[in-house]
Amino acid sequence: MFERNPGPSRQPALQPARQQPTQEVVAPQLTPTSSRSVQEAQLNTPPPDLSPRDPAADPCCGMGHVVRAVATKVTSALGMGGAAAQTDRQARTQAEEERAPEVPADPGRANLAADLAREAAADTNHPHYEPLSAAMCWDSVKHCGVEAGAVSRDVDAKGGLVKDTDPLVPNYKAAKELPAGSVVGFFEGDRLVHAMLSVGEGRACGNKNDCVGFENAKWVGWESHDLKDLKWDGNGGINAPGLHDPHRTLLVRARPLGT
């Protein structure tokens, strides 16, 4: 346990406080991922909070960014996001469709992460179901990767698993070709609002999946969905529920675990 630096001592009114020496803090050593089966992992995670979330306050899946939503409405009112922006997005979509799909750095470990995700979604008594259902969506994806040894424990779950510069998944045909163990990110502009883990054959697992438009998805709960059920708009994006408007456009991007 680190020892906190003592605060500055109190001095007479006109006498400056003495400068305390800087104490060097050494980061704790990370424990390597266990090689035991993911089924045998010891869990100390509290059960998930299954109560309905407040869309205005929940930071997961982009539902708490009221300022950005209002700014988007103002931009549209000023005519700054109309036909020109749509044409530009169509051009970028066509160019990105030509990018060759990547493969996981370690397909075996990425497949193990996909197996864990699939099995936990199919069985609410699975030892990893509650930890996956209790975490933020991107933290749940990271959990699968860490348990499988596909990613390190110090990876940034929100910013390091999938990025807005990763290849676009413009339609369900492309989604069905994603290899198992690929992180599927949903972006509003350059901001990640939701993340899932591909398990192959066009399916992906995630938590809080209602925010991207899956019908009958749980507010909270690790589950598997067929990506064909997303509302693909034909222009490289999907129509998802909006914060103030009926819907918003999200771009779907993917990156293999461990790359």
Disulfide bonds with the S-S distance in Angstrom:
none
